[in-house]
Amino acid sequence: MADRINSITDWLAKLIAMDTQNGSGDEIACARMLADALKGHNPDTLICKTASRSRGKFDSGYVYAGWGKGEILLNVHIDTVPAGAGWTGDPHVLRDNGDRLIGLGTSDIKGAAACIMAVLEDYKPSNLGILFSGDEEHGSEIMPEIIRRGHYGDPSLAIVCEPTSLKVGRQHRGMLAYSAKFTGKGGHSSLADITERPLLDAARLGAAVGDYGDQFLEFGNETYKGLCTNIGYLKSDGAYNVIPTETEIKFSMRPPPGDSVANRANDLEEIVKDRTPHAELTQIVQLEPFATKDLEGFDRIFKHKYEITDLPFWTEAALLSEAGVNAVVFGPGNLDQAHKPDEYVLKEQLLGAANLFEQVINGNS
């Protein structure tokens, strides 16, 4: 056990040292480093590629290694959220604090990648695929490209690694978000009756979107009731006595499993056309909900030893599921420990994840 946690720690230190903050870090360098390491394990297939995205200073990258048909896929994203303020140490230097390891991405989700790489040092994979992918934390533009290119093997089962505290995630909501901008010539508020009113238009659209969401407060099952419709942003350059020249509103919803995000998108776009046809509408994100196709198909892997859970956050398991793969979400770390200063993962959870990955990698599942 000491050797295993030491190996995991060494790998996690390497991964944390690589800045893969989404939109500013170098995900391609991390993918190439992992590709070099995976090459030493003699995969039948090794693919390391870059892919473009619409945001950030840099493109992203991914690496896929496959042994045999690659019937079971292990997927871990290598990017992290930005570090932000409040860290008590360098977020890219791993710190050992007894029962936990501290660093940016330890919990979400480089800890899982470290576990997989550590287990590979002891076992030769059998009929397995490993995919380390970028750009998950904002927009998920790379996974659709990986799927389009067919660079993920031929899996019937996929374990998508996210911080679930070693629980098996079987479903989660989708996500849909828009920005709408309004413009006018602006002016003194005494002319408001005869001047374009961008802020009022935005407010009216926000109210219409909110009313739409309120119609579905009882929609869905007990775990995922409602559409979680949110008006999250409203900003203008006006004042109480100044008519704005420009206003922007951002709104979103999270449809539950079994619902269609595409249909909700059509409804919202119709509301915009009907209420504020002059709005400059931009879709920020459109991601479908996720539900495992056949949970019993994973019995041989998890052997009924792991708690099943419904997840509060979106994952790229939804994209693999749309591609026809039977997927679940699983990994070390906890959502409460991620995306915050001094992010950490418990060593106990790393060992637990490594034990599970050992069974998968060694072909004993």
C-alpha positions in Angstrom: 0.0 0.0 0.0 2.9 2.4 0.8 4.4 1.8 -2.7 1.0 2.4 -4.3 0.3 5.7 -2.6 3.9 6.8 -3.3 3.5 6.1 -6.9 0.1 7.9 -7.1 1.7 10.8 -5.2 4.6 11.0 -7.7 2.2 11.0 -10.6 -0.1 13.5 -9.1 2.9 15.9 -8.4 3.8 15.7 -12.1 0.3 16.4 -13.3 -0.3 19.2 -10.8 3.0 20.8 -11.9 1.6 21.2 -15.4 -0.6 24.3 -15.8 -3.8 23.1 -17.6 -6.1 25.9 -16.4 -8.9 26.0 -18.9 -8.5 28.8 -21.4 -5.0 29.8 -20.4 -3.0 26.7 -19.6 -1.2 24.2 -21.9 -3.4 21.1 -22.1 -1.5 19.9 -25.2 1.8 19.6 -23.3 0.1 17.5 -20.6 -1.5 15.3 -23.2 1.9 14.8 -24.9 3.6 14.0 -21.5 1.0 11.3 -20.8 1.3 10.0 -24.4 5.0 9.4 -23.8 4.3 7.6 -20.6 1.6 5.5 -22.1 3.8 4.5 -25.0 6.0 2.6 -22.6 3.1 0.3 -21.8 3.0 -0.9 -25.4 -0.6 -0.1 -26.4 -1.9 -1.5 -29.7 -3.2 2.0 -30.5 -1.8 5.3 -29.4 -3.3 8.6 -30.6 -2.2 12.0 -29.5 -3.8 15.0 -31.2 -4.7 18.6 -30.9 -8.1 20.1 -31.4 -9.3 23.7 -31.8 -11.8 25.4 -29.5 -13.5 28.8 -29.7 -12.2 30.2 -26.3 -8.9 30.7 -24.6 -5.5 31.5 -25.8 -4.6 27.9 -26.7 -6.0 24.9 -28.5 -6.5 21.7 -26.5 -5.3 18.2 -26.8 -6.0 14.6 -26.0 -4.4 11.2 -25.9 -6.0 7.8 -26.4 -4.2 4.5 -25.7 -5.9 1.2 -26.5 -5.1 -2.5 -25.8 -7.1 -5.0 -27.8 -10.6 -3.9 -28.8 -10.7 -1.4 -25.9 -14.1 -2.7 -24.7 -13.9 -0.7 -21.4 -12.9 3.0 -21.6 -11.4 4.9 -18.7 -11.7 8.7 -19.4 -10.2 11.5 -17.3 -10.1 15.2 -18.3 -6.8 16.9 -17.8 -7.8 20.5 -17.6 -8.7 22.4 -14.4 -10.6 25.5 -13.5 -8.5 28.7 -12.9 -6.8 28.7 -9.6 -8.4 32.0 -8.4 -7.4 33.8 -5.2 -7.1 32.4 -1.7 -4.5 29.7 -2.1 -2.1 29.4 0.9 0.6 27.9 -1.4 1.5 27.5 -5.0 -1.5 25.7 -6.6 0.9 23.9 -9.0 3.1 22.4 -6.3 1.6 19.3 -4.7 1.5 19.5 -0.8 1.3 16.4 1.4 -0.8 17.2 4.5 -0.9 13.8 6.1 -4.3 12.3 5.0 -4.6 14.5 2.0 -2.8 15.9 -1.1 -3.3 19.6 -1.9 -3.0 21.2 -5.3 -5.0 22.5 -8.3 -6.9 19.6 -9.9 -6.2 17.0 -7.2 -9.9 16.4 -6.7 -11.1 17.4 -10.1 -9.8 15.2 -11.5 -6.1 14.7 -11.9 -6.1 12.3 -8.9 -7.9 9.8 -11.0 -5.3 10.2 -13.8 -2.5 9.6 -11.2 -4.3 6.5 -10.0 -4.5 5.1 -13.5 -0.9 5.8 -14.4 0.3 4.3 -11.1 -1.7 1.1 -11.6 -0.3 0.8 -15.2 3.2 0.4 -13.6 2.1 -2.9 -12.1 -0.3 -4.4 -14.6 -0.6 -4.9 -18.3 -3.9 -3.7 -19.7 -6.3 -6.2 -21.3 -9.0 -5.1 -23.8 -8.9 -1.6 -22.4 -8.9 2.0 -23.6 -7.6 5.0 -21.7 -8.6 8.5 -22.8 -7.1 11.7 -21.3 -9.0 14.6 -22.8 -8.9 18.4 -22.5 -11.4 21.2 -22.3 -14.0 19.8 -20.0 -14.3 22.6 -17.5 -15.7 25.2 -19.8 -17.7 24.3 -22.9 -16.6 20.7 -23.5 -15.6 21.4 -27.1 -12.9 18.7 -27.4 -14.9 15.5 -26.5 -17.3 16.0 -29.4 -14.3 16.2 -31.7 -12.8 13.1 -30.2 -16.0 11.2 -30.8 -16.4 12.6 -34.4 -12.8 11.4 -35.2 -13.5 8.0 -33.6 -10.5 8.3 -31.3 -11.9 6.6 -28.3 -11.7 2.9 -29.3 -14.8 0.7 -29.6 -16.1 0.6 -26.0 -19.3 -0.9 -24.8 -18.7 0.5 -21.3 -17.1 3.7 -20.1 -16.1 5.0 -16.7 -15.9 8.8 -16.9 -13.9 10.1 -14.0 -15.2 12.9 -11.9 -15.1 13.6 -8.1 -17.9 11.4 -6.8 -16.3 10.2 -3.5 -16.0 6.7 -5.0 -19.8 6.5 -5.7 -21.2 5.4 -9.1 -22.9 8.3 -10.8 -25.8 7.1 -12.9 -27.5 10.4 -14.1 -27.4 14.2 -14.1 -29.1 17.2 -15.6 -28.4 18.8 -18.9 -27.4 22.4 -19.4 -28.6 25.2 -21.7 -27.6 28.9 -21.5 -28.0 32.0 -23.6 -26.9 35.6 -23.8 -29.1 38.3 -25.2 -27.9 41.8 -26.0 -30.0 44.9 -26.6 -28.9 48.3 -27.9 -30.3 51.8 -28.4 -29.2 55.4 -28.8 -29.6 56.1 -25.1 -30.4 59.5 -23.6 -32.0 61.4 -20.7 -34.7 59.5 -18.8 -37.1 62.3 -19.6 -37.2 60.9 -23.1 -37.8 57.3 -22.1 -41.3 57.2 -23.6 -40.0 57.9 -27.1 -36.5 56.2 -27.0 -35.4 52.6 -27.3 -35.2 51.0 -23.8 -32.6 48.2 -23.9 -32.8 47.5 -20.2 -36.5 47.2 -20.1 -36.4 44.9 -23.1 -33.9 42.7 -21.3 -36.0 42.7 -18.1 -39.1 41.7 -20.0 -37.3 38.9 -21.7 -36.0 37.7 -18.3 -39.5 37.8 -16.9 -40.8 35.7 -19.8 -38.0 33.1 -19.5 -38.7 33.0 -15.7 -42.4 32.5 -16.3 -41.7 29.7 -18.7 -39.5 27.9 -16.1 -42.2 28.4 -13.5 -44.6 26.3 -15.6 -42.4 23.3 -15.0 -41.6 23.5 -11.3 -43.2 20.0 -10.8 -41.8 18.5 -14.0 -39.5 15.5 -13.6 -39.0 13.0 -10.8 -38.2 13.7 -7.1 -34.5 13.7 -7.6 -34.6 16.2 -10.5 -37.7 18.3 -10.3 -38.1 21.4 -12.4 -35.9 22.9 -15.1 -33.7 25.0 -12.7 -34.4 28.2 -14.8 -32.0 31.0 -13.8 -31.6 34.6 -14.7 -28.0 35.0 -13.7 -26.8 38.2 -15.2 -28.3 41.6 -16.2 -26.0 44.6 -16.9 -26.4 47.9 -18.7 -24.5 51.2 -19.0 -27.5 53.2 -17.7 -28.5 54.9 -14.4 -31.8 55.8 -12.8 -31.9 59.0 -14.9 -30.0 57.7 -18.0 -31.5 55.5 -20.7 -28.9 52.7 -21.4 -27.3 52.4 -24.8 -26.6 48.7 -24.3 -27.8 45.9 -22.0 -27.0 42.2 -21.8 -28.9 39.5 -20.0 -27.7 35.9 -19.5 -30.1 33.0 -18.6 -29.9 29.3 -18.3 -31.8 26.1 -17.4 -30.8 22.6 -16.5 -33.3 20.1 -17.9 -33.6 16.7 -16.0 -32.7 13.3 -17.3 -35.2 12.1 -19.9 -35.9 15.7 -21.1 -34.7 17.2 -24.4 -32.4 20.2 -24.2 -32.8 20.7 -27.9 -36.6 21.1 -27.5 -36.1 23.5 -24.6 -33.7 25.5 -26.7 -36.4 25.8 -29.4 -38.9 27.0 -26.8 -36.6 29.6 -25.5 -35.6 30.9 -28.9 -39.3 31.2 -29.8 -39.9 33.3 -26.6 -37.1 35.6 -27.7 -38.5 35.9 -31.2 -42.0 36.6 -29.8 -41.1 39.0 -27.0 -37.9 40.7 -28.2 -37.3 39.9 -31.9 -34.6 42.6 -32.1 -32.4 40.9 -29.5 -28.9 39.7 -30.4 -29.2 36.2 -29.1 -26.1 33.9 -28.6 -26.2 30.4 -27.3 -23.5 29.8 -24.7 -23.9 26.1 -24.2 -26.3 23.3 -25.1 -25.6 19.9 -23.4 -28.1 17.1 -23.0 -28.9 15.3 -19.7 -27.3 11.9 -18.9 -28.6 8.6 -17.7 -26.7 5.3 -17.7 -28.2 3.1 -20.4 -27.8 -0.2 -18.5 -26.5 0.0 -14.9 -26.5 -3.8 -14.5 -23.9 -3.9 -17.3 -21.4 -2.6 -14.7 -22.1 -5.2 -12.1 -19.0 -7.2 -13.0 -16.9 -4.1 -12.5 -18.3 -2.6 -9.3 -19.6 -5.9 -7.9 -22.3 -4.2 -5.9 -19.7 -2.8 -3.5 -20.2 0.9 -4.4 -23.0 3.2 -3.6 -25.1 4.5 -6.5 -25.7 8.2 -6.7 -27.5 10.9 -8.8 -25.1 13.7 -9.6 -25.7 17.5 -9.2 -23.3 18.5 -11.9 -22.9 17.9 -15.7 -20.2 15.6 -17.1 -19.0 14.4 -20.4 -20.5 11.0 -19.8 -23.5 12.6 -21.5 -21.5 13.0 -24.7 -20.3 9.4 -24.7 -23.8 8.2 -23.9 -25.1 10.1 -26.9 -22.5 8.3 -29.0 -24.0 5.0 -27.9 -21.7 4.0 -25.0 -23.0 2.7 -21.8 -21.4 5.0 -19.3 -21.2 5.8 -15.6 -19.3 8.5 -13.6 -16.8 7.5 -10.9 -13.7 8.9 -9.2 -11.9 9.9 -6.1 -12.4 13.4 -4.6 -15.5 15.3 -3.7 -17.3 18.2 -5.2 -17.0 20.2 -2.0 -13.2 19.9 -2.2 -12.9 21.0 -5.8 -13.1 24.4 -7.5 -11.8 26.3 -4.4 -8.6 27.4 -2.8 -6.4 24.6 -1.4 -8.3 22.0 -3.3 -7.4 18.5 -2.0 -8.1 14.8 -2.3 -7.9 12.2 0.4 -5.3 9.5 0.1 -7.8 7.0 1.2 -10.0 7.8 -1.8 -7.0 7.7 -4.2 -6.2 4.2 -2.9 -9.9 3.1 -3.3 -10.0 4.4 -6.9 -6.7 2.7 -7.7 -8.1 -0.6 -6.4 -11.1 -0.3 -8.7 -8.9 0.7 -11.7 -6.6 -2.2 -11.0 -9.5 -4.6 -11.5 -10.4 -2.9 -14.8 -6.9 -2.6 -16.1 -5.9 -6.1 -15.1 -9.0 -7.6 -16.9 -10.4 -9.1 -13.7 -13.7 -7.2 -13.9 
